[in-house]
Amino acid sequence: MEWKPIETAPKNCRILGCTWHSELPHLYAPKMIIWAAYHPNSTGKECWRDDEIFGNKMESVTHWMPLPTPPQTKG
């Protein structure tokens, strides 16, 4: 799979996002992200957020790709 520009990302599912750090321009950090608001009553304030419990804003996401298919069996 190839990385695609974040502008082309679907906003109805979790994806793998890649963020750019201005202080460490050589470092890209892939992370599972989702398009969401911090609170359900925050309609119109959606943005890319990490998929952890606190849903931190991901302001520097530049690229995305679909999540890989999970393993089908243990071991």
PQR file with spaces between the fields and no chain letter, atoms N, CA, C, O and H, PARSE charges and radii, in Angstrom:
ATOM       1  N    MET     1       0.827   -1.185    0.000 -0.4000 1.5000
ATOM       2  CA   MET     1       0.000    0.000    0.000 -0.0000 2.0000
ATOM       3  C    MET     1       0.873    1.251    0.000  0.5500 1.7000
ATOM       4  O    MET     1       1.974    1.264    0.550 -0.5500 1.4000
ATOM       5  N    GLU     2       0.365    2.271   -0.615 -0.4000 1.5000
ATOM       6  CA   GLU     2       1.071    3.545   -0.709 -0.0000 2.0000
ATOM       7  C    GLU     2       0.421    4.586    0.189  0.5500 1.7000
ATOM       8  O    GLU     2      -0.791    4.567    0.399 -0.5500 1.4000
ATOM       9  H    GLU     2      -0.529    2.260   -1.063  0.4000 1.0000
ATOM      10  N    TRP     3       1.234    5.495    0.719 -0.4000 1.5000
ATOM      11  CA   TRP     3       0.688    6.621    1.469 -0.0000 2.0000
ATOM      12  C    TRP     3      -0.006    7.564    0.504  0.5500 1.7000
ATOM      13  O    TRP     3       0.478    7.805   -0.602 -0.5500 1.4000
ATOM      14  H    TRP     3       2.219    5.510    0.548  0.4000 1.0000
ATOM      15  N    LYS     4      -1.157    8.103    0.936 -0.4000 1.5000
ATOM      16  CA   LYS     4      -1.944    9.016    0.109 -0.0000 2.0000
ATOM      17  C    LYS     4      -2.088   10.348    0.849  0.5500 1.7000
ATOM      18  O    LYS     4      -1.989   10.377    2.076 -0.5500 1.4000
ATOM      19  H    LYS     4      -1.550    7.908    1.835  0.4000 1.0000
ATOM      20  N    PRO     5      -2.320   11.450    0.128 -0.5600 1.5000
ATOM      21  CA   PRO     5      -2.511   12.745    0.791  0.2800 2.0000
ATOM      22  C    PRO     5      -3.725   12.698    1.731  0.5500 1.7000
ATOM      23  O    PRO     5      -4.747   12.099    1.396 -0.5500 1.4000
ATOM      24  N    ILE     6      -3.611   13.321    2.890 -0.4000 1.5000
ATOM      25  CA   ILE     6      -4.675   13.283    3.892 -0.0000 2.0000
ATOM      26  C    ILE     6      -5.981   13.867    3.367  0.5500 1.7000
ATOM      27  O    ILE     6      -7.053   13.496    3.847 -0.5500 1.4000
ATOM      28  H    ILE     6      -2.781   13.807    3.163  0.4000 1.0000
ATOM      29  N    GLU     7      -5.918   14.755    2.412 -0.4000 1.5000
ATOM      30  CA   GLU     7      -7.137   15.353    1.846 -0.0000 2.0000
ATOM      31  C    GLU     7      -8.039   14.311    1.177  0.5500 1.7000
ATOM      32  O    GLU     7      -9.230   14.552    0.984 -0.5500 1.4000
ATOM      33  H    GLU     7      -5.048   15.056    2.022  0.4000 1.0000
ATOM      34  N    THR     8      -7.473   13.159    0.824 -0.4000 1.5000
ATOM      35  CA   THR     8      -8.244   12.117    0.150 -0.0000 2.0000
ATOM      36  C    THR     8      -8.750   11.045    1.114  0.5500 1.7000
ATOM      37  O    THR     8      -9.371   10.075    0.679 -0.5500 1.4000
ATOM      38  H    THR     8      -6.505   12.963    0.980  0.4000 1.0000
ATOM      39  N    ALA     9      -8.499   11.199    2.401 -0.4000 1.5000
ATOM      40  CA   ALA     9      -8.842   10.171    3.392 -0.0000 2.0000
ATOM      41  C    ALA     9     -10.346   10.102    3.653  0.5500 1.7000
ATOM      42  O    ALA     9     -11.017   11.133    3.688 -0.5500 1.4000
ATOM      43  H    ALA     9      -7.995   11.987    2.755  0.4000 1.0000
ATOM      44  N    PRO    10     -10.879    8.885    3.838 -0.5600 1.5000
ATOM      45  CA   PRO    10     -12.282    8.746    4.227  0.2800 2.0000
ATOM      46  C    PRO    10     -12.456    9.209    5.671  0.5500 1.7000
ATOM      47  O    PRO    10     -11.558    9.040    6.496 -0.5500 1.4000
ATOM      48  N    LYS    11     -13.600    9.786    5.967 -0.4000 1.5000
ATOM      49  CA   LYS    11     -13.833   10.299    7.319 -0.0000 2.0000
ATOM      50  C    LYS    11     -14.876    9.475    8.070  0.5500 1.7000
ATOM      51  O    LYS    11     -15.453    9.938    9.054 -0.5500 1.4000
ATOM      52  H    LYS    11     -14.329    9.923    5.297  0.4000 1.0000
ATOM      53  N    ASN    12     -15.112    8.255    7.598 -0.4000 1.5000
ATOM      54  CA   ASN    12     -16.125    7.410    8.232 -0.0000 2.0000
ATOM      55  C    ASN    12     -15.545    6.128    8.819  0.5500 1.7000
ATOM      56  O    ASN    12     -16.288    5.192    9.113 -0.5500 1.4000
ATOM      57  H    ASN    12     -14.644    7.879    6.799  0.4000 1.0000
ATOM      58  N    CYS    13     -14.223    6.075    8.994 -0.4000 1.5000
ATOM      59  CA   CYS    13     -13.587    4.877    9.544 -0.0000 2.0000
ATOM      60  C    CYS    13     -12.211    5.227   10.109  0.5500 1.7000
ATOM      61  O    CYS    13     -11.680    6.309    9.857 -0.5500 1.4000
ATOM      62  H    CYS    13     -13.619    6.836    8.756  0.4000 1.0000
ATOM      63  N    ARG    14     -11.654    4.314   10.861 -0.4000 1.5000
ATOM      64  CA   ARG    14     -10.296    4.496   11.382 -0.0000 2.0000
ATOM      65  C    ARG    14      -9.309    4.252   10.251  0.5500 1.7000
ATOM      66  O    ARG    14      -9.517    3.390    9.397 -0.5500 1.4000
ATOM      67  H    ARG    14     -12.085    3.435   11.065  0.4000 1.0000
ATOM      68  N    ILE    15      -8.230    5.029   10.263 -0.4000 1.5000
ATOM      69  CA   ILE    15      -7.182    4.880    9.248 -0.0000 2.0000
ATOM      70  C    ILE    15      -5.828    4.985    9.924  0.5500 1.7000
ATOM      71  O    ILE    15      -5.741    5.320   11.105 -0.5500 1.4000
ATOM      72  H    ILE    15      -8.061    5.729   10.957  0.4000 1.0000
ATOM      73  N    LEU    16      -4.784    4.701    9.184 -0.4000 1.5000
ATOM      74  CA   LEU    16      -3.425    4.906    9.663 -0.0000 2.0000
ATOM      75  C    LEU    16      -2.975    6.255    9.130  0.5500 1.7000
ATOM      76  O    LEU    16      -2.871    6.449    7.919 -0.5500 1.4000
ATOM      77  H    LEU    16      -4.855    4.429    8.225  0.4000 1.0000
ATOM      78  N    GLY    17      -2.708    7.188   10.041 -0.4000 1.5000
ATOM      79  CA   GLY    17      -2.278    8.524    9.644 -0.0000 2.0000
ATOM      80  C    GLY    17      -0.802    8.712    9.913  0.5500 1.7000
ATOM      81  O    GLY    17      -0.239    8.064   10.796 -0.5500 1.4000
ATOM      82  H    GLY    17      -2.793    7.029   11.025  0.4000 1.0000
ATOM      83  N    CYS    18      -0.181    9.584    9.166 -0.4000 1.5000
ATOM      84  CA   CYS    18       1.235    9.867    9.351 -0.0000 2.0000
ATOM      85  C    CYS    18       1.385   11.350    9.660  0.5500 1.7000
ATOM      86  O    CYS    18       0.933   12.196    8.889 -0.5500 1.4000
ATOM      87  H    CYS    18      -0.638   10.110    8.449  0.4000 1.0000
ATOM      88  N    THR    19       2.010   11.664   10.774 -0.4000 1.5000
ATOM      89  CA   THR    19       2.171   13.055   11.196 -0.0000 2.0000
ATOM      90  C    THR    19       3.588   13.550   10.936  0.5500 1.7000
ATOM      91  O    THR    19       4.547   12.779   10.937 -0.5500 1.4000
ATOM      92  H    THR    19       2.377   10.977   11.401  0.4000 1.0000
ATOM      93  N    TRP    20       3.692   14.837   10.717 -0.4000 1.5000
ATOM      94  CA   TRP    20       4.976   15.483   10.483 -0.0000 2.0000
ATOM      95  C    TRP    20       5.299   16.359   11.676  0.5500 1.7000
ATOM      96  O    TRP    20       4.443   17.109   12.145 -0.5500 1.4000
ATOM      97  H    TRP    20       2.912   15.464   10.716  0.4000 1.0000
ATOM      98  N    HIS    21       6.517   16.273   12.169 -0.4000 1.5000
ATOM      99  CA   HIS    21       6.943   17.062   13.320 -0.0000 2.0000
ATOM     100  C    HIS    21       7.919   18.141   12.855  0.5500 1.7000
ATOM     101  O    HIS    21       8.989   17.831   12.330 -0.5500 1.4000
ATOM     102  H    HIS    21       7.212   15.664   11.787  0.4000 1.0000
ATOM     103  N    SER    22       7.548   19.409   13.050 -0.4000 1.5000
ATOM     104  CA   SER    22       8.387   20.507   12.571 -0.0000 2.0000
ATOM     105  C    SER    22       9.736   20.545   13.273  0.5500 1.7000
ATOM     106  O    SER    22      10.723   20.986   12.685 -0.5500 1.4000
ATOM     107  H    SER    22       6.679   19.661   13.477  0.4000 1.0000
ATOM     108  N    GLU    23       9.795   20.090   14.522 -0.4000 1.5000
ATOM     109  CA   GLU    23      11.064   20.108   15.246 -0.0000 2.0000
ATOM     110  C    GLU    23      11.970   18.947   14.842  0.5500 1.7000
ATOM     111  O    GLU    23      13.187   19.014   15.013 -0.5500 1.4000
ATOM     112  H    GLU    23       8.993   19.731   15.000  0.4000 1.0000
ATOM     113  N    LEU    24      11.374   17.890   14.309 -0.4000 1.5000
ATOM     114  CA   LEU    24      12.127   16.715   13.844 -0.0000 2.0000
ATOM     115  C    LEU    24      11.636   16.352   12.451  0.5500 1.7000
ATOM     116  O    LEU    24      10.957   15.339   12.285 -0.5500 1.4000
ATOM     117  H    LEU    24      10.386   17.836   14.171  0.4000 1.0000
ATOM     118  N    PRO    25      11.971   17.171   11.431 -0.5600 1.5000
ATOM     119  CA   PRO    25      11.399   16.967   10.097  0.2800 2.0000
ATOM     120  C    PRO    25      11.719   15.624    9.457  0.5500 1.7000
ATOM     121  O    PRO    25      11.048   15.219    8.508 -0.5500 1.4000
ATOM     122  N    HIS    26      12.723   14.935    9.954 -0.4000 1.5000
ATOM     123  CA   HIS    26      13.059   13.624    9.390 -0.0000 2.0000
ATOM     124  C    HIS    26      12.211   12.509   10.009  0.5500 1.7000
ATOM     125  O    HIS    26      12.283   11.361    9.572 -0.5500 1.4000
ATOM     126  H    HIS    26      13.268   15.264   10.724  0.4000 1.0000
ATOM     127  N    LEU    27      11.408   12.846   11.027 -0.4000 1.5000
ATOM     128  CA   LEU    27      10.666   11.833   11.760 -0.0000 2.0000
ATOM     129  C    LEU    27       9.175   11.869   11.424  0.5500 1.7000
ATOM     130  O    LEU    27       8.487   12.855   11.691 -0.5500 1.4000
ATOM     131  H    LEU    27      11.350   13.779   11.382  0.4000 1.0000
ATOM     132  N    TYR    28       8.704   10.803   10.847 -0.4000 1.5000
ATOM     133  CA   TYR    28       7.270   10.617   10.621 -0.0000 2.0000
ATOM     134  C    TYR    28       6.798    9.548   11.595  0.5500 1.7000
ATOM     135  O    TYR    28       7.513    8.577   11.844 -0.5500 1.4000
ATOM     136  H    TYR    28       9.263   10.003   10.630  0.4000 1.0000
ATOM     137  N    ALA    29       5.602    9.717   12.146 -0.4000 1.5000
ATOM     138  CA   ALA    29       5.104    8.782   13.144 -0.0000 2.0000
ATOM     139  C    ALA    29       3.727    8.259   12.755  0.5500 1.7000
ATOM     140  O    ALA    29       2.738    8.961   12.964 -0.5500 1.4000
ATOM     141  H    ALA    29       5.022   10.505   11.943  0.4000 1.0000
ATOM     142  N    PRO    30       3.619    7.042   12.192 -0.5600 1.5000
ATOM     143  CA   PRO    30       2.308    6.475   11.869  0.2800 2.0000
ATOM     144  C    PRO    30       1.498    6.212   13.132  0.5500 1.7000
ATOM     145  O    PRO    30       2.043    5.785   14.150 -0.5500 1.4000
ATOM     146  N    LYS    31       0.194    6.467   13.062 -0.4000 1.5000
ATOM     147  CA   LYS    31      -0.687    6.277   14.214 -0.0000 2.0000
ATOM     148  C    LYS    31      -2.104    6.062   13.723  0.5500 1.7000
ATOM     149  O    LYS    31      -2.508    6.640   12.714 -0.5500 1.4000
ATOM     150  H    LYS    31      -0.249    6.814   12.235  0.4000 1.0000
ATOM     151  N    MET    32      -2.877    5.222   14.438 -0.4000 1.5000
ATOM     152  CA   MET    32      -4.266    5.021   14.080 -0.0000 2.0000
ATOM     153  C    MET    32      -5.051    6.266   14.479  0.5500 1.7000
ATOM     154  O    MET    32      -4.976    6.718   15.622 -0.5500 1.4000
ATOM     155  H    MET    32      -2.549    4.752   15.258  0.4000 1.0000
ATOM     156  N    ILE    33      -5.811    6.820   13.519 -0.4000 1.5000
ATOM     157  CA   ILE    33      -6.557    8.053   13.758 -0.0000 2.0000
ATOM     158  C    ILE    33      -7.997    7.907   13.271  0.5500 1.7000
ATOM     159  O    ILE    33      -8.339    6.970   12.549 -0.5500 1.4000
ATOM     160  H    ILE    33      -5.871    6.453   12.591  0.4000 1.0000
ATOM     161  N    ILE    34      -8.832    8.864   13.689 -0.4000 1.5000
ATOM     162  CA   ILE    34     -10.231    8.884   13.276 -0.0000 2.0000
ATOM     163  C    ILE    34     -10.689   10.336   13.179  0.5500 1.7000
ATOM     164  O    ILE    34     -10.189   11.193   13.908 -0.5500 1.4000
ATOM     165  H    ILE    34      -8.555    9.625   14.275  0.4000 1.0000
ATOM     166  N    TRP    35     -11.642   10.619   12.277 -0.4000 1.5000
ATOM     167  CA   TRP    35     -12.217   11.953   12.124 -0.0000 2.0000
ATOM     168  C    TRP    35     -13.342   12.063   13.144  0.5500 1.7000
ATOM     169  O    TRP    35     -14.345   11.359   13.024 -0.5500 1.4000
ATOM     170  H    TRP    35     -12.048    9.922   11.685  0.4000 1.0000
ATOM     171  N    ALA    36     -13.201   12.918   14.134 -0.4000 1.5000
ATOM     172  CA   ALA    36     -14.203   12.997   15.191 -0.0000 2.0000
ATOM     173  C    ALA    36     -14.088   14.303   15.962  0.5500 1.7000
ATOM     174  O    ALA    36     -13.085   15.012   15.882 -0.5500 1.4000
ATOM     175  H    ALA    36     -12.386   13.489   14.232  0.4000 1.0000
ATOM     176  N    ALA    37     -15.139   14.598   16.705 -0.4000 1.5000
ATOM     177  CA   ALA    37     -15.125   15.720   17.645 -0.0000 2.0000
ATOM     178  C    ALA    37     -14.739   15.171   19.014  0.5500 1.7000
ATOM     179  O    ALA    37     -14.868   13.972   19.263 -0.5500 1.4000
ATOM     180  H    ALA    37     -15.954   14.023   16.770  0.4000 1.0000
ATOM     181  N    TYR    38     -14.271   16.034   19.889 -0.4000 1.5000
ATOM     182  CA   TYR    38     -13.885   15.589   21.226 -0.0000 2.0000
ATOM     183  C    TYR    38     -15.105   15.148   22.025  0.5500 1.7000
ATOM     184  O    TYR    38     -15.013   14.234   22.844 -0.5500 1.4000
ATOM     185  H    TYR    38     -14.166   17.007   19.687  0.4000 1.0000
ATOM     186  N    HIS    39     -16.223   15.778   21.797 -0.4000 1.5000
ATOM     187  CA   HIS    39     -17.450   15.478   22.540 -0.0000 2.0000
ATOM     188  C    HIS    39     -18.608   15.378   21.541  0.5500 1.7000
ATOM     189  O    HIS    39     -18.634   16.137   20.573 -0.5500 1.4000
ATOM     190  H    HIS    39     -16.298   16.521   21.131  0.4000 1.0000
ATOM     191  N    PRO    40     -19.556   14.475   21.745 -0.5600 1.5000
ATOM     192  CA   PRO    40     -20.677   14.326   20.800  0.2800 2.0000
ATOM     193  C    PRO    40     -21.458   15.614   20.554  0.5500 1.7000
ATOM     194  O    PRO    40     -22.044   15.771   19.483 -0.5500 1.4000
ATOM     195  N    ASN    41     -21.483   16.529   21.503 -0.4000 1.5000
ATOM     196  CA   ASN    41     -22.199   17.793   21.329 -0.0000 2.0000
ATOM     197  C    ASN    41     -21.380   18.859   20.608  0.5500 1.7000
ATOM     198  O    ASN    41     -21.822   20.002   20.492 -0.5500 1.4000
ATOM     199  H    ASN    41     -21.006   16.401   22.373  0.4000 1.0000
ATOM     200  N    SER    42     -20.199   18.502   20.124 -0.4000 1.5000
ATOM     201  CA   SER    42     -19.317   19.459   19.448 -0.0000 2.0000
ATOM     202  C    SER    42     -19.467   19.388   17.936  0.5500 1.7000
ATOM     203  O    SER    42     -18.465   19.416   17.220 -0.5500 1.4000
ATOM     204  H    SER    42     -19.840   17.573   20.218  0.4000 1.0000
ATOM     205  N    THR    43     -20.678   19.297   17.438 -0.4000 1.5000
ATOM     206  CA   THR    43     -20.923   19.198   16.005 -0.0000 2.0000
ATOM     207  C    THR    43     -20.271   20.375   15.287  0.5500 1.7000
ATOM     208  O    THR    43     -20.379   21.518   15.729 -0.5500 1.4000
ATOM     209  H    THR    43     -21.492   19.273   18.019  0.4000 1.0000
ATOM     210  N    GLY    44     -19.602   20.089   14.188 -0.4000 1.5000
ATOM     211  CA   GLY    44     -18.923   21.127   13.417 -0.0000 2.0000
ATOM     212  C    GLY    44     -17.495   21.375   13.866  0.5500 1.7000
ATOM     213  O    GLY    44     -16.789   22.171   13.246 -0.5500 1.4000
ATOM     214  H    GLY    44     -19.514   19.160   13.829  0.4000 1.0000
ATOM     215  N    LYS    45     -17.052   20.716   14.927 -0.4000 1.5000
ATOM     216  CA   LYS    45     -15.683   20.897   15.431 -0.0000 2.0000
ATOM     217  C    LYS    45     -14.856   19.631   15.256  0.5500 1.7000
ATOM     218  O    LYS    45     -13.900   19.401   15.996 -0.5500 1.4000
ATOM     219  H    LYS    45     -17.625   20.070   15.431  0.4000 1.0000
ATOM     220  N    GLU    46     -15.226   18.809   14.275 -0.4000 1.5000
ATOM     221  CA   GLU    46     -14.487   17.581   14.029 -0.0000 2.0000
ATOM     222  C    GLU    46     -13.093   17.888   13.470  0.5500 1.7000
ATOM     223  O    GLU    46     -12.874   18.911   12.822 -0.5500 1.4000
ATOM     224  H    GLU    46     -16.003   18.996   13.674  0.4000 1.0000
ATOM     225  N    CYS    47     -12.174   16.984   13.737 -0.4000 1.5000
ATOM     226  CA   CYS    47     -10.816   17.067   13.192 -0.0000 2.0000
ATOM     227  C    CYS    47     -10.200   15.674   13.320  0.5500 1.7000
ATOM     228  O    CYS    47     -10.812   14.773   13.892 -0.5500 1.4000
ATOM     229  H    CYS    47     -12.352   16.153   14.264  0.4000 1.0000
ATOM     230  N    TRP    48      -9.001   15.502   12.792 -0.4000 1.5000
ATOM     231  CA   TRP    48      -8.317   14.223   12.948 -0.0000 2.0000
ATOM     232  C    TRP    48      -7.866   14.107   14.393  0.5500 1.7000
ATOM     233  O    TRP    48      -7.269   15.033   14.941 -0.5500 1.4000
ATOM     234  H    TRP    48      -8.504   16.234   12.327  0.4000 1.0000
ATOM     235  N    ARG    49      -8.153   12.963   15.011 -0.4000 1.5000
ATOM     236  CA   ARG    49      -7.773   12.707   16.395 -0.0000 2.0000
ATOM     237  C    ARG    49      -7.153   11.319   16.501  0.5500 1.7000
ATOM     238  O    ARG    49      -7.480   10.414   15.732 -0.5500 1.4000
ATOM     239  H    ARG    49      -8.638   12.211   14.566  0.4000 1.0000
ATOM     240  N    ASP    50      -6.242   11.168   17.480 -0.4000 1.5000
ATOM     241  CA   ASP    50      -5.707    9.828   17.680 -0.0000 2.0000
ATOM     242  C    ASP    50      -6.835    8.946   18.214  0.5500 1.7000
ATOM     243  O    ASP    50      -7.811    9.447   18.772 -0.5500 1.4000
ATOM     244  H    ASP    50      -5.977   11.902   18.104  0.4000 1.0000
ATOM     245  N    ASP    51      -6.700    7.672   18.046 -0.4000 1.5000
ATOM     246  CA   ASP    51      -7.781    6.743   18.389 -0.0000 2.0000
ATOM     247  C    ASP    51      -7.639    6.204   19.809  0.5500 1.7000
ATOM     248  O    ASP    51      -8.088    5.096   20.104 -0.5500 1.4000
ATOM     249  H    ASP    51      -5.907    7.265   17.592  0.4000 1.0000
ATOM     250  N    GLU    52      -7.019    6.982   20.678 -0.4000 1.5000
ATOM     251  CA   GLU    52      -6.891    6.586   22.074 -0.0000 2.0000
ATOM     252  C    GLU    52      -8.030    7.189   22.874  0.5500 1.7000
ATOM     253  O    GLU    52      -8.829    7.956   22.336 -0.5500 1.4000
ATOM     254  H    GLU    52      -6.655    7.882   20.438  0.4000 1.0000
ATOM     255  N    ILE    53      -8.112    6.859   24.118 -0.4000 1.5000
ATOM     256  CA   ILE    53      -9.250    7.242   24.949 -0.0000 2.0000
ATOM     257  C    ILE    53      -9.469    8.747   25.038  0.5500 1.7000
ATOM     258  O    ILE    53     -10.616    9.183   25.141 -0.5500 1.4000
ATOM     259  H    ILE    53      -7.463    6.236   24.555  0.4000 1.0000
ATOM     260  N    PHE    54      -8.420    9.553   25.002 -0.4000 1.5000
ATOM     261  CA   PHE    54      -8.583   10.997   25.135 -0.0000 2.0000
ATOM     262  C    PHE    54      -8.746   11.719   23.803  0.5500 1.7000
ATOM     263  O    PHE    54      -9.117   12.892   23.794 -0.5500 1.4000
ATOM     264  H    PHE    54      -7.488    9.199   24.918  0.4000 1.0000
ATOM     265  N    GLY    55      -8.487   11.072   22.702 -0.4000 1.5000
ATOM     266  CA   GLY    55      -8.718   11.645   21.385 -0.0000 2.0000
ATOM     267  C    GLY    55      -7.992   12.942   21.116  0.5500 1.7000
ATOM     268  O    GLY    55      -8.609   13.916   20.685 -0.5500 1.4000
ATOM     269  H    GLY    55      -8.186   10.118   22.710  0.4000 1.0000
ATOM     270  N    ASN    56      -6.676   12.978   21.366 -0.4000 1.5000
ATOM     271  CA   ASN    56      -5.894   14.187   21.121 -0.0000 2.0000
ATOM     272  C    ASN    56      -5.951   14.608   19.669  0.5500 1.7000
ATOM     273  O    ASN    56      -5.965   13.763   18.774 -0.5500 1.4000
ATOM     274  H    ASN    56      -6.175   12.187   21.717  0.4000 1.0000
ATOM     275  N    LYS    57      -5.985   15.927   19.424 -0.4000 1.5000
ATOM     276  CA   LYS    57      -5.972   16.440   18.051 -0.0000 2.0000
ATOM     277  C    LYS    57      -4.678   16.053   17.359  0.5500 1.7000
ATOM     278  O    LYS    57      -3.605   16.057   17.961 -0.5500 1.4000
ATOM     279  H    LYS    57      -5.974   16.613   20.151  0.4000 1.0000
ATOM     280  N    MET    58      -4.801   15.719   16.092 -0.4000 1.5000
ATOM     281  CA   MET    58      -3.652   15.392   15.257 -0.0000 2.0000
ATOM     282  C    MET    58      -3.578   16.475   14.191  0.5500 1.7000
ATOM     283  O    MET    58      -4.117   16.311   13.096 -0.5500 1.4000
ATOM     284  H    MET    58      -5.673   15.715   15.603  0.4000 1.0000
ATOM     285  N    GLU    59      -2.913   17.580   14.507 -0.4000 1.5000
ATOM     286  CA   GLU    59      -2.929   18.750   13.635 -0.0000 2.0000
ATOM     287  C    GLU    59      -1.947   18.682   12.478  0.5500 1.7000
ATOM     288  O    GLU    59      -2.068   19.452   11.526 -0.5500 1.4000
ATOM     289  H    GLU    59      -2.476   17.714   15.396  0.4000 1.0000
ATOM     290  N    SER    60      -0.996   17.795   12.537 -0.4000 1.5000
ATOM     291  CA   SER    60       0.014   17.769   11.486 -0.0000 2.0000
ATOM     292  C    SER    60      -0.035   16.494   10.646  0.5500 1.7000
ATOM     293  O    SER    60       0.994   16.046   10.139 -0.5500 1.4000
ATOM     294  H    SER    60      -0.897   17.169   13.310  0.4000 1.0000
ATOM     295  N    VAL    61      -1.223   15.909   10.496 -0.4000 1.5000
ATOM     296  CA   VAL    61      -1.356   14.706    9.664 -0.0000 2.0000
ATOM     297  C    VAL    61      -1.208   15.104    8.201  0.5500 1.7000
ATOM     298  O    VAL    61      -1.905   16.001    7.727 -0.5500 1.4000
ATOM     299  H    VAL    61      -2.059   16.273   10.908  0.4000 1.0000
ATOM     300  N    THR    62      -0.313   14.446    7.492 -0.4000 1.5000
ATOM     301  CA   THR    62      -0.065   14.787    6.091 -0.0000 2.0000
ATOM     302  C    THR    62      -0.472   13.682    5.121  0.5500 1.7000
ATOM     303  O    THR    62      -0.813   13.961    3.972 -0.5500 1.4000
ATOM     304  H    THR    62       0.253   13.717    7.877  0.4000 1.0000
ATOM     305  N    HIS    63      -0.439   12.415    5.581 -0.4000 1.5000
ATOM     306  CA   HIS    63      -0.716   11.287    4.702 -0.0000 2.0000
ATOM     307  C    HIS    63      -1.512   10.224    5.450  0.5500 1.7000
ATOM     308  O    HIS    63      -1.592   10.240    6.678 -0.5500 1.4000
ATOM     309  H    HIS    63      -0.162   12.188    6.515  0.4000 1.0000
ATOM     310  N    TRP    64      -2.101    9.300    4.689 -0.4000 1.5000
ATOM     311  CA   TRP    64      -2.880    8.229    5.278 -0.0000 2.0000
ATOM     312  C    TRP    64      -2.803    6.981    4.414  0.5500 1.7000
ATOM     313  O    TRP    64      -2.390    7.026    3.256 -0.5500 1.4000
ATOM     314  H    TRP    64      -2.036    9.288    3.691  0.4000 1.0000
ATOM     315  N    MET    65      -3.219    5.848    5.018 -0.4000 1.5000
ATOM     316  CA   MET    65      -3.439    4.600    4.287 -0.0000 2.0000
ATOM     317  C    MET    65      -4.429    3.771    5.091  0.5500 1.7000
ATOM     318  O    MET    65      -4.578    3.982    6.295 -0.5500 1.4000
ATOM     319  H    MET    65      -3.555    5.812    5.960  0.4000 1.0000
ATOM     320  N    PRO    66      -5.111    2.826    4.437 -0.5600 1.5000
ATOM     321  CA   PRO    66      -6.053    1.977    5.167  0.2800 2.0000
ATOM     322  C    PRO    66      -5.316    1.136    6.210  0.5500 1.7000
ATOM     323  O    PRO    66      -4.133    0.834    6.057 -0.5500 1.4000
ATOM     324  N    LEU    67      -6.024    0.769    7.258 -0.4000 1.5000
ATOM     325  CA   LEU    67      -5.437   -0.133    8.247 -0.0000 2.0000
ATOM     326  C    LEU    67      -5.245   -1.505    7.599  0.5500 1.7000
ATOM     327  O    LEU    67      -6.056   -1.920    6.770 -0.5500 1.4000
ATOM     328  H    LEU    67      -6.986    1.014    7.383  0.4000 1.0000
ATOM     329  N    PRO    68      -4.186   -2.203    7.971 -0.5600 1.5000
ATOM     330  CA   PRO    68      -4.002   -3.559    7.416  0.2800 2.0000
ATOM     331  C    PRO    68      -5.075   -4.501    7.960  0.5500 1.7000
ATOM     332  O    PRO    68      -5.683   -4.224    8.995 -0.5500 1.4000
ATOM     333  N    THR    69      -5.301   -5.595    7.271 -0.4000 1.5000
ATOM     334  CA   THR    69      -6.234   -6.615    7.724 -0.0000 2.0000
ATOM     335  C    THR    69      -5.642   -7.309    8.937  0.5500 1.7000
ATOM     336  O    THR    69      -4.486   -7.733    8.892 -0.5500 1.4000
ATOM     337  H    THR    69      -4.807   -5.820    6.431  0.4000 1.0000
ATOM     338  N    PRO    70      -6.406   -7.440   10.029 -0.5600 1.5000
ATOM     339  CA   PRO    70      -5.858   -8.112   11.217  0.2800 2.0000
ATOM     340  C    PRO    70      -5.687   -9.602   10.970  0.5500 1.7000
ATOM     341  O    PRO    70      -6.316  -10.160   10.071 -0.5500 1.4000
ATOM     342  N    PRO    71      -4.844  -10.248   11.760 -0.5600 1.5000
ATOM     343  CA   PRO    71      -4.656  -11.704   11.623  0.2800 2.0000
ATOM     344  C    PRO    71      -5.982  -12.430   11.852  0.5500 1.7000
ATOM     345  O    PRO    71      -6.820  -11.975   12.630 -0.5500 1.4000
ATOM     346  N    GLN    72      -6.162  -13.550   11.176 -0.4000 1.5000
ATOM     347  CA   GLN    72      -7.392  -14.311   11.279 -0.0000 2.0000
ATOM     348  C    GLN    72      -7.336  -15.374   12.386  0.5500 1.7000
ATOM     349  O    GLN    72      -8.377  -15.801   12.885 -0.5500 1.4000
ATOM     350  H    GLN    72      -5.481  -13.920   10.544  0.4000 1.0000
ATOM     351  N    THR    73      -6.135  -15.798   12.767 -0.4000 1.5000
ATOM     352  CA   THR    73      -5.991  -16.828   13.795 -0.0000 2.0000
ATOM     353  C    THR    73      -4.917  -16.415   14.782  0.5500 1.7000
ATOM     354  O    THR    73      -4.065  -15.579   14.479 -0.5500 1.4000
ATOM     355  H    THR    73      -5.289  -15.451   12.361  0.4000 1.0000
ATOM     356  N    LYS    74      -4.966  -17.008   15.961 -0.4000 1.5000
ATOM     357  CA   LYS    74      -3.928  -16.761   16.974 -0.0000 2.0000
ATOM     358  C    LYS    74      -2.656  -17.485   16.589  0.5500 1.7000
ATOM     359  O    LYS    74      -2.669  -18.497   15.889 -0.5500 1.4000
ATOM     360  H    LYS    74      -5.657  -17.687   16.207  0.4000 1.0000
ATOM     361  N    GLY    75      -1.540  -16.922   17.080 -0.4000 1.5000
ATOM     362  CA   GLY    75      -0.261  -17.604   16.972 -0.0000 2.0000
ATOM     363  C    GLY    75       0.404  -17.404   15.713  0.5500 1.7000
ATOM     364  O    GLY    75       1.496  -17.931   15.501 -0.5500 1.4000
ATOM     365  H    GLY    75      -1.529  -16.099   17.648  0.4000 1.0000
